[in-house]
Amino acid sequence: MGGGGQHCQGSRLYTWTEVQQHCQRSDQWLVIDRKVYDISEWVKRHPGGHRVIGHYAGEDATDAFVAFHPELDFVRKFLKPLLIGELDPSEPCQDHQKNAAVTKDFRALREVLEREGLFRTSPLFFCLYLGHLLVLEMLALLVLWHWGTGWIPTLLCAVILTTSQAQAGWLQHDFGHLSVFRKSFWNHLLHKFVIGHLKGASASWWNHLHFQHHAKPNIFGKDPDVNTQHAFVIGSIQPIEYGIKKLKYLPYNHQHQYFFLSEHLFMFDIQHNRSATCPLQDLAWWFSFYARFFYSYIPFYGVFGSLALISFIRFLESHWFVWVTQMNHIPMEIDHEKHQDWLTMQLSATCNIEQSFFNDWFSGHLNFQIEHHLFPTMPRHNYWKAAPMVRALCEKHGVRYQVKSLWQGFTDIVGSLKKSGDLWLDAYLHK
């Protein structure tokens, strides 16, 4: 187990060099609060999937562990059998080049936010939010009952249902991050209801992919959101790598133009991944959504008309989803693993959008992407309270805290894609 370790009062001591050697798929160690754990077998049973925990193999995972688990005492019970020792007292708390001062201040900030109750949920907020989704669902049917199935009522119905679907996407996101209830069980149950019955998607698929994104945002090979399947080249590193290798799956110098036509392909990819990884329980929720939808709309449009309606809704929703989720990430730094501390890593990959009632509602409070990435279990209605303290911490340590207008966020997506495309073309032609 990592030769060179020593014994001290019955606990074996390790150096960072030893820990970092165990970062292979079948041999994984990680450190939490200076304790060393062998998770090589546990990763197969990890509820969040083996990849998200495996991304921290060979390094300190303390901040990620705290960020993702609201019931820490309960989760620590699973860690006890995996404990193999601890870091030697002579070893620093942080591995690689992570900033110890930033990490210390960030953890102190989290303690302040916890004491001030910013991790406590307002039940009224989420009850009203769920209620407005149900009202939208009923309103869509009322439009057809009252005005019939002409082009204008159908278009209005589609817009209302698209709004409901997009907002349900933000709500399932809350439950998926365990940020609503104190007990994870209720979060998981409501997550399956909202993403499955209200949206027709898979909770398991979402968990396994989305938490990887949060664990290592904008890091190639670890964040699935930057795996573009050769459809795009993003950031400043990948375009040059593709260009030097003479890879040209698509005309990337025009990717900022064909991006406008491609958002719905992302939703197709979601459907493909769900069918490949979806357990039977998620399939049952998925079936309940489509059974309810077709039961409601076949009397108005028939089978083929209802299929056309849901396809159109998915097309509209995909644009809403992609623009909102990518405005905080695509224009930011996208690179290979750098082993940065939690605060620096999240801030390099995320930015905020200005607060307003519309921006909060339209984006599901993902305009506070920085606070959400730092504290994913924090209820979203408290992000605005945490933001000034996070910003002050960033200013203290010279970490860039970026806030844009909604329009600037959208235009930066296109601008960053164009810049990346130009980098690819230059490398492709001249290197």
C-alpha positions, -999 to +999 in steps of 0.1 A: +000+000+000+023+028-010+057+018+004+074+042+026+045+048+049+051+048+087+031+037+117+021+062+144-002+052+172-017+025+150-023+048+120-002+046+089+012+078+076+016+088+039+031+115+019+014+133-010+038+116-034+025+082-023-012+093-025-008+107-059+005+074-073-029+059-067-049+076-094-056+048-118-090+034-126-085+002-105-063+018-078-077+050-063-069+068-031-081+102-020-077+125+010-105+141+031-095+162+061-060+148+060-072+112+062-063+088+034-090+065+020-087+036-005-118+039-026-107+015-053-137-009-047-161+017-033-162+037-065-183+009-081-210+015-054-208+053-051-244+067-055-231+096-076-213+073-100-177+061-101-164+089-123-173+119-101-154+104-071-127+090-093-119+125-106-103+132-073-082+101-071-047+109-059-056+143-044-074+162-017-112+159-020-123+177+012-140+207-004-158+186-030-169+161-003-184+189+018-199+206-012-219+176-024-230+160+008-255+178+031-256+149+056-219+147+064-222+126+095-243+100+076-219+099+047-188+096+070-201+062+081-194+049+047-158+063+048-148+045+080-142+011+064-121+028+036-097+045+060-061+033+055-042+061+073-035+098+072-011+123+059+023+126+076+023+156+100+051+171+079+030+171+048+010+203+038-028+201+039-030+208+001-017+187-027+000+199-059+000+237-062-033+244-045-034+277-025-036+269+012-045+304+022-074+305-003-086+272+009-084+282+045-104+314+040-129+296+017-137+270+044-140+298+070-165+316+047-186+284+044-187+282+082-200+318+083-227+311+057-238+280+076-241+300+109-261+327+091-286+300+079-280+304+042-281+266+038-317+265+052-345+263+028-377+283+025-405+258+019-428+285+006-404+294-022-403+259-036-440+253-030-448+284-050-423+274-077-438+240-081-473+256-081-465+279-110-454+249-131-487+232-125-506+264-133-487+266-166-496+230-175-533+236-169-532+269-187-518+252-218-548+229-219-573+257-212-560+276-242-569+246-264-602+240-248-612+276-252-598+286-286-593+253-303-563+240-322-557+267-348-522+279-355-522+308-329-536+287-300-512+259-308-482+282-309-494+298-276-498+263-261-463+253-272-448+285-257-465+279-224-455+242-223-419+252-233-418+276-203-431+249-180-406+224-192-377+249-189-387+259-154-392+223-144-356+218-155-345+244-130-366+229-103-353+193-108-318+209-106-326+220-071-338+186-059-309+169-077-284+190-058-301+180-025-307+217-018-344+216-008-349+191+020-327+183+049-329+146+042-315+133+010-343+107+006-369+134+000-347+153-024-341+122-044-378+113-045-389+148-056-360+149-081-373+117-098-409+131-098-399+164-114-373+153-139-392+120-146-429+128-144-429+165-152-401+164-178-397+129-191-360+125-184-337+103-162-326+112-127-298+087-128-285+101-161-285+136-146-268+126-114-240+107-131-232+135-156-240+167-138-220+160-107-189+154-128-194+188-143-195+204-108-166+183-095-142+194-123-159+222-144-145+230-178-117+203-175-112+181-205-117+144-198-135+151-165-163+175-173-188+158-197-202+193-206-171+201-225-171+168-244-186+182-277-182+150-297-160+168-323-189+192-331-171+222-317-136+231-305-138+252-273-114+273-252-079+283-263-062+249-259-084+224-277-086+244-310-048+245-313-045+208-305-070+199-331-054+222-356-019+208-351-033+173-355-051+184-387-084+173-373-114+187-392-146+169-384-165+201-392-155+236-404-148+249-369-140+284-382-177+287-388-188+270-355-201+304-342-226+303-371-238+267-370-242+269-332-275+287-338-288+256-356-273+229-333-288+234-298-315+208-304-288+182-312-278+185-275-313+174-265-310+144-289-278+135-271-296+136-238-322+112-251-294+089-264-276+089-231-307+083-211-317+053-232-282+039-227-280+043-189-315+046-177-326+021-150-361+006-149-373+030-122-364+060-144-380+044-174-412+041-153-411+078-145-403+086-182-434+065-193-456+083-168-447+117-184-454+106-220-486+087-209-499+119-193-489+141-222-504+119-249-536+113-228-540+151-226-531+161-262-542+132-284-579+143-282-568+176-297-541+166-322-542+129-326-511+107-323-489+123-350-500+158-341-491+152-305-457+138-315-451+170-336-462+192-306-438+175-281-410+176-307-415+214-313-416+219-275-383+201-271-368+221-299-377+254-282-367+242-248-333+231-260-325+266-271-335+280-238-315+254-219-283+256-239-281+294-240-287+297-202-263+269-192-235+278-216-234+316-210-217+309-176-191+284-189-182+284-226-166+319-226-146+309-195-113+290-192-114+255-206-083+234-201-068+202-190-065+193-153-045+219-133-052+206-098-064+240-085-080+247-052-118+246-051-124+284-052-099+291-079-110+261-101-147+271-099-141+308-105-120+302-135-148+281-151-178+302-141-192+337-141-224+354-129-251+373-148-266+404-133-294+400-108-330+410-116-364+393-111-365+383-147-329+370-148-335+350-116-366+334-130-354+330-166-322+312-155-335+294-125-311+315-104-282+301-125-273+337-131-256+331-097-235+304-112-204+312-090-223+308-057-241+277-071-208+260-080-191+269-048-221+258-026-243+234-047-264+224-017-273+260-009-310+268-017-310+291-047-331+318-031-300+325-008-274+330-035-278+367-036-271+369+002-239+349-002-227+367-033-212+398-016-192+377+008-179+355-020-169+385-040-150+400-010-131+368-006-122+367-043-110+403-041-088+395-011-070+368-030-070+383-065-094+358-079-115+372-107-152+375-099-169+382-132-205+396-136-221+402-170-254+414-183-277+387-198-271+400-233-233+401-228-235+365-215-253+354-247-230+373-271-199+360-253-209+325-262-208+334-299-177+354-295-158+327-277-168+301-303-156+324-331-123+330-313-118+293-308-126+286-344-101+312-356-074+296-333-082+262-349-080+275-384-047+293-378-032+261-363-047+239-390-032+260-418+001+271-404+013+247-377 
